[in-house]
Amino acid sequence: MQTNLNMSAARPGSVGVRLIGAGLAAVVLTVVVGCSSGTETGTAPSAAPAPEAFGPAGYRGLVPGMAKEAALASGKLAPAPTSTLDGCTDFSYTGGPAPDPARMAAEDAAEKKAKELRQKSEDSAGAGQVRQGASAREYADSAAKLAGSAKLAADAALASADVAGKREARDKAFAAAGGASFGKDGLRELGAPQDAKTAEGIGAGSSLEELKKAYEPRGLKLGENKRYQLPIAEKPGWSYEFTTTPDGKVGAVSLISSAKCG
C-alpha cells in the first residue's frame, strides 16, 4: 500500500512539471515571434509609396502656369537656365544636365542675326520701283536695289533655317532629360524625365499601340509637328504631347501650353 501511495503521489508532480515546461515554451515562443516580426515594435513594415504620376496636376510640385520665381524657389529645378531661345527660358530638374555656355551663345548669336536680317529684308521691300519713263540710270539703280533686296531675303531665310536647326537640337535635349520651360506668363511646358509615367502608365519606352489604346478614345491626334497631342479637358489651353521614335516607341512626354513664350 505504501508503494502505491508513493506512486500515486508522484503522478501529480509529474503533470505539474509538464505544465510548467509547456508554459515556459509558450512564453519563449511568444518572445521569439515578437522579436522577429520585422520591426522593434513588432509592427509590419509599411508598403512603399506608389511612384508619382506625370499629368495635369504637374510633377514634383511644378504645375502648369506656375511663376518661374516660385518654381525655382521650390528647389526642384537647377538654378541656371539651359536655353533662352525664342524667349523661352528652359531649366533642367535638379541633378539634370548642366547648362552648355557654348551652345547657348551660339543660339543667341543665331537668333540675333536672323532678327537683324529679317528687319533689313522687310525695310528693303518695295525698293527698286521706278516711274514710267525713267532714265536708263534710274533703271540700273532699281535693278541694283532689287538685287540687294533679294540677297537680304535669301540671307534672312538662311539665318532663320539656322535658328530652326538650333531649336530642334534644343527641343531634343529638353525632351531627353525633361525639365520646365517658362514664358512671360509662367510655366508653359513641363517635360517628363525618362523614368516618369502618366497615370495610365505611358512614358518613354511605351509602344505606339499602348499610347493609342490609352488615349485615342479621349481624342489623341497626330499634330502637324509629327507629335501626338491630347487636349487636357481639366486644363483648357494645355495638352499632352508625345514624341515618338522611328521604331514605334514613345520617346518623350510633355505637358504644353498653347501660349507662346514671348
C-alpha positions in Angstrom: 0.0 0.0 0.0 2.8 2.4 0.8 4.3 1.7 -2.6 1.0 2.5 -4.3 0.6 5.7 -2.3 4.1 6.9 -3.3 3.4 6.1 -6.9 0.1 8.0 -6.8 1.7 11.0 -5.2 4.3 11.1 -7.9 1.8 11.5 -10.7 0.5 15.0 -9.8 4.1 16.2 -9.5 4.9 14.8 -13.0 1.9 16.6 -14.5 2.8 19.8 -12.8 6.3 19.7 -14.3 5.0 19.1 -17.7 2.5 22.0 -17.4 5.3 24.3 -16.2 7.5 23.3 -19.1 4.8 23.8 -21.6 4.1 27.3 -20.1 7.8 28.3 -20.4 7.9 27.1 -24.0 4.9 29.2 -24.9 6.5 32.3 -23.3 9.7 31.7 -25.2 7.8 31.2 -28.5 5.9 34.4 -27.9 9.1 36.4 -27.3 10.7 34.9 -30.4 7.7 35.7 -32.6 7.5 39.3 -31.3 11.2 39.9 -31.9 11.1 38.6 -35.5 8.1 40.4 -36.7 10.0 42.9 -38.9 10.4 45.9 -36.6 11.5 46.5 -33.0 7.9 47.3 -32.0 6.5 44.2 -33.7 4.6 46.1 -36.4 4.6 45.0 -40.0 6.7 47.2 -42.4 4.7 49.7 -44.5 4.4 49.3 -48.3 6.5 51.7 -50.5 4.5 54.7 -51.8 3.4 54.5 -55.4 5.5 56.5 -57.9 4.3 60.0 -58.7 2.3 60.2 -61.9 3.2 62.8 -64.6 0.0 64.6 -65.6 -2.3 67.6 -65.5 -1.7 68.2 -61.8 2.0 68.7 -62.6 5.1 66.9 -61.4 7.4 67.3 -58.4 5.4 70.2 -57.2 5.7 72.1 -60.6 2.3 72.9 -62.0 1.1 74.4 -65.3 1.2 78.2 -65.3 3.5 78.4 -62.2 5.6 81.5 -61.9 9.3 81.0 -62.6 10.3 82.5 -59.3 8.1 80.1 -57.4 9.3 77.2 -59.3 13.0 78.0 -58.7 12.3 78.6 -55.0 10.9 75.0 -54.8 14.4 73.6 -55.3 13.1 71.1 -57.9 14.9 72.8 -60.7 18.6 73.7 -61.4 19.2 77.4 -60.7 20.7 78.3 -64.1 18.8 78.0 -67.4 19.9 75.7 -70.2 18.4 77.8 -73.1 16.7 81.2 -73.7 16.0 80.6 -77.4 12.7 82.0 -78.7 12.1 83.9 -75.5 11.6 80.6 -73.6 13.7 80.1 -70.5 14.4 76.4 -70.0 15.6 74.7 -66.8 16.7 71.1 -66.0 15.4 69.3 -63.0 17.8 69.3 -60.0 20.7 67.0 -60.8 19.9 67.1 -64.5 22.1 68.3 -67.4 24.2 71.4 -66.7 24.0 74.5 -69.0 26.2 74.4 -72.1 27.5 78.0 -72.4 28.9 77.4 -75.9 25.6 76.1 -77.2 23.6 78.9 -75.5 26.0 81.6 -77.0 25.5 80.0 -80.5 21.7 80.1 -80.1 21.8 83.7 -79.0 24.1 84.7 -81.9 22.0 82.9 -84.5 18.7 84.4 -83.2 20.2 87.9 -83.2 21.5 87.6 -86.7 18.2 86.2 -88.0 16.2 89.1 -86.4 18.5 91.7 -87.9 18.4 90.2 -91.4 14.6 89.9 -91.3 14.3 93.5 -90.4 16.7 94.6 -93.2 14.8 92.5 -95.6 11.5 94.0 -94.6 12.9 97.5 -94.8 14.1 96.9 -98.4 10.7 95.6 -99.5 9.5 97.8 -102.4 12.9 99.2 -103.1 13.8 99.5 -106.8 10.5 100.6 -108.0 10.8 103.2 -110.9 8.4 105.6 -112.5 7.2 105.1 -116.0 9.6 106.7 -118.5 12.5 106.6 -116.1 16.0 107.0 -117.4 18.4 104.2 -118.1 20.4 105.3 -115.0 17.3 105.0 -112.9 16.5 101.6 -114.2 20.1 100.5 -113.4 19.8 101.8 -109.8 16.5 100.0 -109.5 17.9 96.7 -110.6 20.8 97.0 -108.1 18.3 97.7 -105.3 16.1 94.8 -106.3 19.2 92.5 -106.3 20.2 93.8 -102.9 16.7 93.2 -101.5 16.7 89.7 -103.0 20.0 88.9 -101.3 18.8 90.2 -98.0 15.7 88.0 -98.2 17.9 84.9 -99.0 20.3 85.7 -96.2 17.4 86.1 -93.8 15.9 82.7 -94.9 19.3 81.0 -94.3 19.6 82.6 -90.8 16.1 81.5 -89.9 16.9 78.0 -91.0 20.0 78.1 -88.7 17.8 79.1 -85.8 15.3 76.3 -86.7 18.2 73.8 -86.5 19.3 75.0 -83.2 15.7 75.0 -81.9 15.4 71.3 -82.9 18.6 70.4 -81.1 17.3 72.3 -78.0 14.0 70.5 -78.1 15.7 67.1 -78.4 17.9 67.8 -75.4 14.9 69.1 -73.4 12.8 66.0 -74.3 15.6 63.6 -73.4 16.1 64.9 -69.8 12.8 66.6 -69.0 12.5 70.0 -67.3 10.5 73.1 -67.3 10.2 75.9 -69.8 8.9 79.4 -68.9 7.4 82.3 -70.9 6.2 85.7 -69.7 3.0 84.1 -68.3 4.8 81.4 -66.3 5.4 77.7 -66.8 4.4 76.8 -70.4 5.9 73.4 -70.9 6.8 70.6 -68.4 8.8 67.7 -69.7 8.8 64.3 -68.0 12.1 62.6 -67.1 12.7 59.3 -68.8 11.5 57.2 -65.8 8.2 59.1 -65.3 4.8 57.7 -66.5 1.3 59.1 -66.8 -1.5 57.8 -64.6 -2.3 55.5 -67.5 1.2 54.0 -67.5 2.5 55.8 -70.6 6.1 57.0 -70.6 9.4 56.8 -72.5 9.6 53.3 -73.9 5.9 52.6 -74.2 4.8 51.3 -77.6 2.7 53.3 -80.0 0.0 50.7 -79.6 -0.1 51.3 -75.9 -0.2 55.0 -76.4 -3.2 54.8 -78.8 -5.0 52.3 -76.6 -4.8 54.6 -73.6 -5.6 57.9 -75.3 -7.3 57.6 -78.7 -10.8 57.2 -77.1 -10.1 60.6 -75.4 -9.1 62.4 -78.6 -5.4 61.7 -79.3 -4.3 63.0 -82.7 -1.1 63.3 -84.7 -0.2 67.0 -84.9 1.4 69.0 -87.7 4.7 68.8 -85.9 4.5 65.0 -86.1 3.9 64.6 -82.4 0.8 63.0 -80.8 -1.3 65.5 -78.9 -4.1 65.1 -76.5 -6.1 68.2 -75.1 -6.5 68.1 -71.4 -10.1 68.8 -70.5 -9.4 70.0 -67.0 -6.7 72.4 -68.2 -8.0 74.5 -71.1 -5.2 75.5 -73.4 -3.0 72.7 -72.3 -2.2 69.3 -74.0 -0.2 66.2 -73.6 2.4 65.9 -76.3 4.0 62.6 -77.1 7.2 62.4 -79.2 7.7 59.0 -80.9 10.8 57.3 -82.2 11.3 55.7 -85.6 10.9 52.2 -84.1 7.4 52.9 -82.9 8.0 53.8 -79.2 7.2 56.8 -77.1 10.4 58.9 -76.8 9.2 61.7 -74.6 6.1 63.1 -72.8 5.3 66.7 -72.1 2.6 69.0 -70.9 2.5 72.0 -73.2 0.5 75.3 -73.3 -0.8 76.8 -76.5 0.5 80.2 -75.3 3.8 81.4 -76.8 6.8 82.3 -74.7 7.2 85.9 -75.9 
